[in-house]
Amino acid sequence: MKTITTLIALSFACLLAGCNTVKGVGQDVQKAGEKIEDAARKK
């Protein structure tokens, strides 16, 4: 029973870490896109 509980807890921890990573990448891509748009507007 302890093994199953530990595996479930580790699975949730990995899932949450993955969501944070994907969210961070999305924010970085969005910021890069904004910079490109700003550069295009200046020309």
mmJSON file of the N, C-alpha and C atoms, coordinates in Angstrom:
{"data_MODEL":{"atom_site":{
"group_PDB":["ATOM","ATOM","ATOM","ATOM","ATOM","ATOM","ATOM","ATOM","ATOM","ATOM","ATOM","ATOM","ATOM","ATOM","ATOM","ATOM","ATOM","ATOM","ATOM","ATOM","ATOM","ATOM","ATOM","ATOM","ATOM","ATOM","ATOM","ATOM","ATOM","ATOM","ATOM","ATOM","ATOM","ATOM","ATOM","ATOM","ATOM","ATOM","ATOM","ATOM","ATOM","ATOM","ATOM","ATOM","ATOM","ATOM","ATOM","ATOM","ATOM","ATOM","ATOM","ATOM","ATOM","ATOM","ATOM","ATOM","ATOM","ATOM","ATOM","ATOM","ATOM","ATOM","ATOM","ATOM","ATOM","ATOM","ATOM","ATOM","ATOM","ATOM","ATOM","ATOM","ATOM","ATOM","ATOM","ATOM","ATOM","ATOM","ATOM","ATOM","ATOM","ATOM","ATOM","ATOM","ATOM","ATOM","ATOM","ATOM","ATOM","ATOM","ATOM","ATOM","ATOM","ATOM","ATOM","ATOM","ATOM","ATOM","ATOM","ATOM","ATOM","ATOM","ATOM","ATOM","ATOM","ATOM","ATOM","ATOM","ATOM","ATOM","ATOM","ATOM","ATOM","ATOM","ATOM","ATOM","ATOM","ATOM","ATOM","ATOM","ATOM","ATOM","ATOM","ATOM","ATOM","ATOM","ATOM","ATOM","ATOM"],
"id":[1,2,3,4,5,6,7,8,9,10,11,12,13,14,15,16,17,18,19,20,21,22,23,24,25,26,27,28,29,30,31,32,33,34,35,36,37,38,39,40,41,42,43,44,45,46,47,48,49,50,51,52,53,54,55,56,57,58,59,60,61,62,63,64,65,66,67,68,69,70,71,72,73,74,75,76,77,78,79,80,81,82,83,84,85,86,87,88,89,90,91,92,93,94,95,96,97,98,99,100,101,102,103,104,105,106,107,108,109,110,111,112,113,114,115,116,117,118,119,120,121,122,123,124,125,126,127,128,129],
"type_symbol":["N","C","C","N","C","C","N","C","C","N","C","C","N","C","C","N","C","C","N","C","C","N","C","C","N","C","C","N","C","C","N","C","C","N","C","C","N","C","C","N","C","C","N","C","C","N","C","C","N","C","C","N","C","C","N","C","C","N","C","C","N","C","C","N","C","C","N","C","C","N","C","C","N","C","C","N","C","C","N","C","C","N","C","C","N","C","C","N","C","C","N","C","C","N","C","C","N","C","C","N","C","C","N","C","C","N","C","C","N","C","C","N","C","C","N","C","C","N","C","C","N","C","C","N","C","C","N","C","C"],
"label_atom_id":["N","CA","C","N","CA","C","N","CA","C","N","CA","C","N","CA","C","N","CA","C","N","CA","C","N","CA","C","N","CA","C","N","CA","C","N","CA","C","N","CA","C","N","CA","C","N","CA","C","N","CA","C","N","CA","C","N","CA","C","N","CA","C","N","CA","C","N","CA","C","N","CA","C","N","CA","C","N","CA","C","N","CA","C","N","CA","C","N","CA","C","N","CA","C","N","CA","C","N","CA","C","N","CA","C","N","CA","C","N","CA","C","N","CA","C","N","CA","C","N","CA","C","N","CA","C","N","CA","C","N","CA","C","N","CA","C","N","CA","C","N","CA","C","N","CA","C","N","CA","C"],
"label_alt_id":[null,null,null,null,null,null,null,null,null,null,null,null,null,null,null,null,null,null,null,null,null,null,null,null,null,null,null,null,null,null,null,null,null,null,null,null,null,null,null,null,null,null,null,null,null,null,null,null,null,null,null,null,null,null,null,null,null,null,null,null,null,null,null,null,null,null,null,null,null,null,null,null,null,null,null,null,null,null,null,null,null,null,null,null,null,null,null,null,null,null,null,null,null,null,null,null,null,null,null,null,null,null,null,null,null,null,null,null,null,null,null,null,null,null,null,null,null,null,null,null,null,null,null,null,null,null,null,null,null],
"label_comp_id":["MET","MET","MET","LYS","LYS","LYS","THR","THR","THR","ILE","ILE","ILE","THR","THR","THR","THR","THR","THR","LEU","LEU","LEU","ILE","ILE","ILE","ALA","ALA","ALA","LEU","LEU","LEU","SER","SER","SER","PHE","PHE","PHE","ALA","ALA","ALA","CYS","CYS","CYS","LEU","LEU","LEU","LEU","LEU","LEU","ALA","ALA","ALA","GLY","GLY","GLY","CYS","CYS","CYS","ASN","ASN","ASN","THR","THR","THR","VAL","VAL","VAL","LYS","LYS","LYS","GLY","GLY","GLY","VAL","VAL","VAL","GLY","GLY","GLY","GLN","GLN","GLN","ASP","ASP","ASP","VAL","VAL","VAL","GLN","GLN","GLN","LYS","LYS","LYS","ALA","ALA","ALA","GLY","GLY","GLY","GLU","GLU","GLU","LYS","LYS","LYS","ILE","ILE","ILE","GLU","GLU","GLU","ASP","ASP","ASP","ALA","ALA","ALA","ALA","ALA","ALA","ARG","ARG","ARG","LYS","LYS","LYS","LYS","LYS","LYS"],
"label_asym_id":["A","A","A","A","A","A","A","A","A","A","A","A","A","A","A","A","A","A","A","A","A","A","A","A","A","A","A","A","A","A","A","A","A","A","A","A","A","A","A","A","A","A","A","A","A","A","A","A","A","A","A","A","A","A","A","A","A","A","A","A","A","A","A","A","A","A","A","A","A","A","A","A","A","A","A","A","A","A","A","A","A","A","A","A","A","A","A","A","A","A","A","A","A","A","A","A","A","A","A","A","A","A","A","A","A","A","A","A","A","A","A","A","A","A","A","A","A","A","A","A","A","A","A","A","A","A","A","A","A"],
"label_entity_id":["1","1","1","1","1","1","1","1","1","1","1","1","1","1","1","1","1","1","1","1","1","1","1","1","1","1","1","1","1","1","1","1","1","1","1","1","1","1","1","1","1","1","1","1","1","1","1","1","1","1","1","1","1","1","1","1","1","1","1","1","1","1","1","1","1","1","1","1","1","1","1","1","1","1","1","1","1","1","1","1","1","1","1","1","1","1","1","1","1","1","1","1","1","1","1","1","1","1","1","1","1","1","1","1","1","1","1","1","1","1","1","1","1","1","1","1","1","1","1","1","1","1","1","1","1","1","1","1","1"],
"label_seq_id":[1,1,1,2,2,2,3,3,3,4,4,4,5,5,5,6,6,6,7,7,7,8,8,8,9,9,9,10,10,10,11,11,11,12,12,12,13,13,13,14,14,14,15,15,15,16,16,16,17,17,17,18,18,18,19,19,19,20,20,20,21,21,21,22,22,22,23,23,23,24,24,24,25,25,25,26,26,26,27,27,27,28,28,28,29,29,29,30,30,30,31,31,31,32,32,32,33,33,33,34,34,34,35,35,35,36,36,36,37,37,37,38,38,38,39,39,39,40,40,40,41,41,41,42,42,42,43,43,43],
"pdbx_PDB_ins_code":[null,null,null,null,null,null,null,null,null,null,null,null,null,null,null,null,null,null,null,null,null,null,null,null,null,null,null,null,null,null,null,null,null,null,null,null,null,null,null,null,null,null,null,null,null,null,null,null,null,null,null,null,null,null,null,null,null,null,null,null,null,null,null,null,null,null,null,null,null,null,null,null,null,null,null,null,null,null,null,null,null,null,null,null,null,null,null,null,null,null,null,null,null,null,null,null,null,null,null,null,null,null,null,null,null,null,null,null,null,null,null,null,null,null,null,null,null,null,null,null,null,null,null,null,null,null,null,null,null],
"Cartn_x":[0.827,0.0,0.871,1.96,2.852,3.502,3.806,4.431,3.488,2.238,1.251,1.062,0.98,0.816,2.017,3.202,4.416,4.443,4.078,4.05,3.035,1.885,0.869,1.373,1.989,2.512,3.61,4.486,5.539,4.966,3.927,3.283,2.69,2.005,1.429,2.518,3.616,4.716,5.31,5.494,6.023,5.041,3.764,2.746,2.746,2.81,2.826,4.089,5.208,6.469,6.41,5.836,5.706,4.816,3.724,2.834,3.552,4.315,5.039,6.067,6.705,7.711,7.063,5.972,5.275,4.751,4.234,3.734,4.873,6.025,7.178,7.657,7.673,8.081,7.079,5.811,4.782,4.943,5.274,5.478,6.701,7.767,8.974,8.69,7.944,7.607,6.728,5.805,4.932,5.737,6.674,7.506,8.365,8.883,9.686,8.822,7.601,6.686,6.366,6.208,5.935,7.113,8.325,9.514,9.586,9.263,9.284,8.224,7.045,5.991,6.414,7.025,7.49,8.536,9.438,10.47,9.852,8.831,8.172,7.413,6.842,6.091,7.018,8.244,9.181,9.688,9.636,10.171,9.192],
"Cartn_y":[-1.197,0.0,1.261,1.227,2.387,2.626,1.554,1.673,2.354,1.964,2.559,4.037,4.372,5.769,6.605,6.041,6.748,6.961,5.956,6.081,7.126,7.154,8.151,9.554,9.729,11.037,11.495,10.6,10.95,11.285,10.579,10.855,12.26,12.637,13.981,15.048,14.779,15.741,15.95,14.88,14.987,15.713,15.438,16.099,17.602,18.0,19.425,20.106,19.443,20.018,20.181,19.239,19.324,20.48,20.701,21.816,23.146,23.285,24.533,24.77,23.712,23.843,24.284,23.671,24.014,25.444,25.829,27.191,28.198,27.908,28.8,28.94,27.84,27.888,28.719,28.544,29.319,30.809,31.183,32.596,33.142,32.354,32.786,32.998,32.085,32.204,33.43,33.671,34.834,36.133,36.214,37.41,37.613,36.529,36.633,37.141,36.645,37.111,38.59,39.043,40.466,41.329,40.87,41.616,41.706,40.617,40.602,41.565,41.551,42.478,43.925,44.218,45.581,46.021,45.12,45.436,45.684,44.898,45.053,46.395,46.815,48.075,49.283,49.157,50.279,50.535,49.527,49.667,50.323],
"Cartn_z":[0.0,0.0,0.0,0.77,0.814,-0.547,-1.248,-2.558,-3.545,-3.524,-4.424,-4.107,-2.839,-2.428,-2.863,-2.708,-3.11,-4.619,-5.382,-6.841,-7.3,-6.668,-7.02,-6.701,-5.548,-5.155,-6.133,-6.515,-7.469,-8.852,-9.243,-10.523,-10.541,-9.463,-9.386,-9.377,-8.685,-8.641,-10.034,-10.775,-12.141,-13.053,-12.884,-13.695,-13.446,-12.192,-11.862,-12.366,-12.257,-12.75,-14.266,-14.954,-16.407,-16.83,-16.111,-16.435,-16.265,-15.216,-14.989,-16.083,-16.539,-17.588,-18.894,-19.26,-20.499,-20.427,-19.278,-19.102,-19.276,-18.715,-18.831,-20.26,-20.988,-22.4,-23.191,-22.906,-23.595,-23.361,-22.147,-21.832,-22.56,-22.637,-23.348,-24.825,-25.432,-26.846,-27.072,-26.166,-26.291,-26.226,-25.301,-25.18,-26.429,-26.978,-28.193,-29.346,-29.424,-30.468,-30.327,-29.108,-28.877,-29.32,-29.061,-29.483,-31.004,-31.678,-33.142,-33.69,-33.078,-33.517,-33.32,-32.197,-31.922,-32.958,-33.289,-34.275,-35.646,-35.984,-37.282,-37.347,-36.247,-36.218,-36.371,-35.885,-35.935,-37.351,-38.216,-39.584,-40.498],
"occupancy":[1.0,1.0,1.0,1.0,1.0,1.0,1.0,1.0,1.0,1.0,1.0,1.0,1.0,1.0,1.0,1.0,1.0,1.0,1.0,1.0,1.0,1.0,1.0,1.0,1.0,1.0,1.0,1.0,1.0,1.0,1.0,1.0,1.0,1.0,1.0,1.0,1.0,1.0,1.0,1.0,1.0,1.0,1.0,1.0,1.0,1.0,1.0,1.0,1.0,1.0,1.0,1.0,1.0,1.0,1.0,1.0,1.0,1.0,1.0,1.0,1.0,1.0,1.0,1.0,1.0,1.0,1.0,1.0,1.0,1.0,1.0,1.0,1.0,1.0,1.0,1.0,1.0,1.0,1.0,1.0,1.0,1.0,1.0,1.0,1.0,1.0,1.0,1.0,1.0,1.0,1.0,1.0,1.0,1.0,1.0,1.0,1.0,1.0,1.0,1.0,1.0,1.0,1.0,1.0,1.0,1.0,1.0,1.0,1.0,1.0,1.0,1.0,1.0,1.0,1.0,1.0,1.0,1.0,1.0,1.0,1.0,1.0,1.0,1.0,1.0,1.0,1.0,1.0,1.0],
"B_iso_or_equiv":[0.0,0.0,0.0,0.0,0.0,0.0,0.0,0.0,0.0,0.0,0.0,0.0,0.0,0.0,0.0,0.0,0.0,0.0,0.0,0.0,0.0,0.0,0.0,0.0,0.0,0.0,0.0,0.0,0.0,0.0,0.0,0.0,0.0,0.0,0.0,0.0,0.0,0.0,0.0,0.0,0.0,0.0,0.0,0.0,0.0,0.0,0.0,0.0,0.0,0.0,0.0,0.0,0.0,0.0,0.0,0.0,0.0,0.0,0.0,0.0,0.0,0.0,0.0,0.0,0.0,0.0,0.0,0.0,0.0,0.0,0.0,0.0,0.0,0.0,0.0,0.0,0.0,0.0,0.0,0.0,0.0,0.0,0.0,0.0,0.0,0.0,0.0,0.0,0.0,0.0,0.0,0.0,0.0,0.0,0.0,0.0,0.0,0.0,0.0,0.0,0.0,0.0,0.0,0.0,0.0,0.0,0.0,0.0,0.0,0.0,0.0,0.0,0.0,0.0,0.0,0.0,0.0,0.0,0.0,0.0,0.0,0.0,0.0,0.0,0.0,0.0,0.0,0.0,0.0],
"pdbx_formal_charge":[null,null,null,null,null,null,null,null,null,null,null,null,null,null,null,null,null,null,null,null,null,null,null,null,null,null,null,null,null,null,null,null,null,null,null,null,null,null,null,null,null,null,null,null,null,null,null,null,null,null,null,null,null,null,null,null,null,null,null,null,null,null,null,null,null,null,null,null,null,null,null,null,null,null,null,null,null,null,null,null,null,null,null,null,null,null,null,null,null,null,null,null,null,null,null,null,null,null,null,null,null,null,null,null,null,null,null,null,null,null,null,null,null,null,null,null,null,null,null,null,null,null,null,null,null,null,null,null,null],
"auth_seq_id":[1,1,1,2,2,2,3,3,3,4,4,4,5,5,5,6,6,6,7,7,7,8,8,8,9,9,9,10,10,10,11,11,11,12,12,12,13,13,13,14,14,14,15,15,15,16,16,16,17,17,17,18,18,18,19,19,19,20,20,20,21,21,21,22,22,22,23,23,23,24,24,24,25,25,25,26,26,26,27,27,27,28,28,28,29,29,29,30,30,30,31,31,31,32,32,32,33,33,33,34,34,34,35,35,35,36,36,36,37,37,37,38,38,38,39,39,39,40,40,40,41,41,41,42,42,42,43,43,43],
"auth_comp_id":["MET","MET","MET","LYS","LYS","LYS","THR","THR","THR","ILE","ILE","ILE","THR","THR","THR","THR","THR","THR","LEU","LEU","LEU","ILE","ILE","ILE","ALA","ALA","ALA","LEU","LEU","LEU","SER","SER","SER","PHE","PHE","PHE","ALA","ALA","ALA","CYS","CYS","CYS","LEU","LEU","LEU","LEU","LEU","LEU","ALA","ALA","ALA","GLY","GLY","GLY","CYS","CYS","CYS","ASN","ASN","ASN","THR","THR","THR","VAL","VAL","VAL","LYS","LYS","LYS","GLY","GLY","GLY","VAL","VAL","VAL","GLY","GLY","GLY","GLN","GLN","GLN","ASP","ASP","ASP","VAL","VAL","VAL","GLN","GLN","GLN","LYS","LYS","LYS","ALA","ALA","ALA","GLY","GLY","GLY","GLU","GLU","GLU","LYS","LYS","LYS","ILE","ILE","ILE","GLU","GLU","GLU","ASP","ASP","ASP","ALA","ALA","ALA","ALA","ALA","ALA","ARG","ARG","ARG","LYS","LYS","LYS","LYS","LYS","LYS"],
"auth_asym_id":["A","A","A","A","A","A","A","A","A","A","A","A","A","A","A","A","A","A","A","A","A","A","A","A","A","A","A","A","A","A","A","A","A","A","A","A","A","A","A","A","A","A","A","A","A","A","A","A","A","A","A","A","A","A","A","A","A","A","A","A","A","A","A","A","A","A","A","A","A","A","A","A","A","A","A","A","A","A","A","A","A","A","A","A","A","A","A","A","A","A","A","A","A","A","A","A","A","A","A","A","A","A","A","A","A","A","A","A","A","A","A","A","A","A","A","A","A","A","A","A","A","A","A","A","A","A","A","A","A"],
"auth_atom_id":["N","CA","C","N","CA","C","N","CA","C","N","CA","C","N","CA","C","N","CA","C","N","CA","C","N","CA","C","N","CA","C","N","CA","C","N","CA","C","N","CA","C","N","CA","C","N","CA","C","N","CA","C","N","CA","C","N","CA","C","N","CA","C","N","CA","C","N","CA","C","N","CA","C","N","CA","C","N","CA","C","N","CA","C","N","CA","C","N","CA","C","N","CA","C","N","CA","C","N","CA","C","N","CA","C","N","CA","C","N","CA","C","N","CA","C","N","CA","C","N","CA","C","N","CA","C","N","CA","C","N","CA","C","N","CA","C","N","CA","C","N","CA","C","N","CA","C","N","CA","C"],
"pdbx_PDB_model_num":[1,1,1,1,1,1,1,1,1,1,1,1,1,1,1,1,1,1,1,1,1,1,1,1,1,1,1,1,1,1,1,1,1,1,1,1,1,1,1,1,1,1,1,1,1,1,1,1,1,1,1,1,1,1,1,1,1,1,1,1,1,1,1,1,1,1,1,1,1,1,1,1,1,1,1,1,1,1,1,1,1,1,1,1,1,1,1,1,1,1,1,1,1,1,1,1,1,1,1,1,1,1,1,1,1,1,1,1,1,1,1,1,1,1,1,1,1,1,1,1,1,1,1,1,1,1,1,1,1]
}}}
